[in-house]
Amino acid sequence: MIVCLCKGVSSRVILDEVRRGNCTVKGIAQACQAGRSCGTCVSQIREMIQTAGGGSRAHDDGVGSTGSR
Protein backbone atom coordinates (compact mmCIF):
# COMPACT_ATOMS: atom_id res chain seq x y z
CA MET A 1 0.00 0.00 0.00
CA ILE A 2 1.27 3.48 -0.84
CA VAL A 3 1.52 5.58 2.32
CA CYS A 4 3.15 8.73 0.94
CA LEU A 5 1.42 9.71 -2.29
CA CYS A 6 3.70 12.69 -2.91
CA LYS A 7 6.87 10.58 -2.97
CA GLY A 8 5.31 7.20 -3.86
CA VAL A 9 6.60 5.44 -0.74
CA SER A 10 4.98 2.16 0.23
CA SER A 11 4.23 0.75 3.65
CA ARG A 12 6.80 -1.97 2.97
CA VAL A 13 9.59 0.60 2.58
CA ILE A 14 8.57 2.36 5.78
CA LEU A 15 8.32 -0.88 7.76
CA ASP A 16 11.71 -1.98 6.43
CA GLU A 17 13.18 1.26 7.81
CA VAL A 18 11.54 0.70 11.20
CA ARG A 19 12.94 -2.84 11.30
CA ARG A 20 16.40 -1.36 10.68
CA GLY A 21 15.92 0.73 13.82
CA ASN A 22 14.75 3.92 12.16
CA CYS A 23 11.98 4.78 14.63
CA THR A 24 11.28 8.49 14.18
CA VAL A 25 9.23 10.25 11.54
CA LYS A 26 12.24 12.47 10.80
CA GLY A 27 14.46 9.44 10.32
CA ILE A 28 11.96 7.82 7.98
CA ALA A 29 11.69 11.07 6.00
CA GLN A 30 15.46 11.30 5.66
CA ALA A 31 15.78 7.67 4.60
CA CYS A 32 13.00 7.44 2.01
CA GLN A 33 11.47 10.94 1.69
CA ALA A 34 8.06 9.86 3.06
CA GLY A 35 6.39 12.72 4.90
CA ARG A 36 8.60 15.46 3.48
CA SER A 37 6.14 17.16 1.13
CA CYS A 38 2.58 17.86 2.23
CA GLY A 39 2.76 16.01 5.57
CA THR A 40 -0.57 14.23 5.17
CA CYS A 41 1.03 10.82 5.73
CA VAL A 42 2.96 11.76 8.89
CA SER A 43 0.25 10.49 11.25
CA GLN A 44 0.09 7.20 9.36
CA ILE A 45 3.88 6.86 9.46
CA ARG A 46 3.83 7.56 13.22
CA GLU A 47 1.14 4.91 13.67
CA MET A 48 3.16 2.39 11.65
CA ILE A 49 6.23 3.03 13.82
CA GLN A 50 4.21 2.47 16.98
CA THR A 51 2.57 -0.69 15.63
CA ALA A 52 5.92 -2.11 14.53
CA GLY A 53 7.42 -1.72 17.99
CA GLY A 54 9.13 1.67 17.88
CA GLY A 55 6.21 3.31 19.69
CA SER A 56 8.03 5.09 22.49
CA ARG A 57 10.22 6.95 19.99
CA ALA A 58 7.59 7.80 17.34
CA HIS A 59 7.24 11.56 17.00
CA ASP A 60 7.26 14.21 14.29
CA ASP A 61 10.70 15.72 14.76
CA GLY A 62 9.36 18.72 12.84
CA VAL A 63 8.55 16.77 9.67
CA GLY A 64 5.50 17.38 7.54
CA SER A 65 3.50 20.43 6.69
CA THR A 66 5.18 22.49 9.42
CA GLY A 67 8.64 21.01 8.91
CA SER A 68 11.28 21.31 6.24
CA ARG A 69 10.75 20.03 2.76
C-alpha positions as CSV (number, residue, x, y, z in Angstrom):
1,M,0.0,0.0,0.0
2,I,1.3,3.5,-0.8
3,V,1.5,5.6,2.3
4,C,3.1,8.7,0.9
5,L,1.4,9.7,-2.3
6,C,3.7,12.7,-2.9
7,K,6.9,10.6,-3.0
8,G,5.3,7.2,-3.9
9,V,6.6,5.4,-0.7
10,S,5.0,2.2,0.2
11,S,4.2,0.8,3.7
12,R,6.8,-2.0,3.0
13,V,9.6,0.6,2.6
14,I,8.6,2.4,5.8
15,L,8.3,-0.9,7.8
16,D,11.7,-2.0,6.4
17,E,13.2,1.3,7.8
18,V,11.5,0.7,11.2
19,R,12.9,-2.8,11.3
20,R,16.4,-1.4,10.7
21,G,15.9,0.7,13.8
22,N,14.7,3.9,12.2
23,C,12.0,4.8,14.6
24,T,11.3,8.5,14.2
25,V,9.2,10.2,11.5
26,K,12.2,12.5,10.8
27,G,14.5,9.4,10.3
28,I,12.0,7.8,8.0
29,A,11.7,11.1,6.0
30,Q,15.5,11.3,5.7
31,A,15.8,7.7,4.6
32,C,13.0,7.4,2.0
33,Q,11.5,10.9,1.7
34,A,8.1,9.9,3.1
35,G,6.4,12.7,4.9
36,R,8.6,15.5,3.5
37,S,6.1,17.2,1.1
38,C,2.6,17.9,2.2
39,G,2.8,16.0,5.6
40,T,-0.6,14.2,5.2
41,C,1.0,10.8,5.7
42,V,3.0,11.8,8.9
43,S,0.3,10.5,11.2
44,Q,0.1,7.2,9.4
45,I,3.9,6.9,9.5
46,R,3.8,7.6,13.2
47,E,1.1,4.9,13.7
48,M,3.2,2.4,11.6
49,I,6.2,3.0,13.8
50,Q,4.2,2.5,17.0
51,T,2.6,-0.7,15.6
52,A,5.9,-2.1,14.5
53,G,7.4,-1.7,18.0
54,G,9.1,1.7,17.9
55,G,6.2,3.3,19.7
56,S,8.0,5.1,22.5
57,R,10.2,6.9,20.0
58,A,7.6,7.8,17.3
59,H,7.2,11.6,17.0
60,D,7.3,14.2,14.3
61,D,10.7,15.7,14.8
62,G,9.4,18.7,12.8
63,V,8.6,16.8,9.7
64,G,5.5,17.4,7.5
65,S,3.5,20.4,6.7
66,T,5.2,22.5,9.4
67,G,8.6,21.0,8.9
68,S,11.3,21.3,6.2
69,R,10.8,20.0,2.8
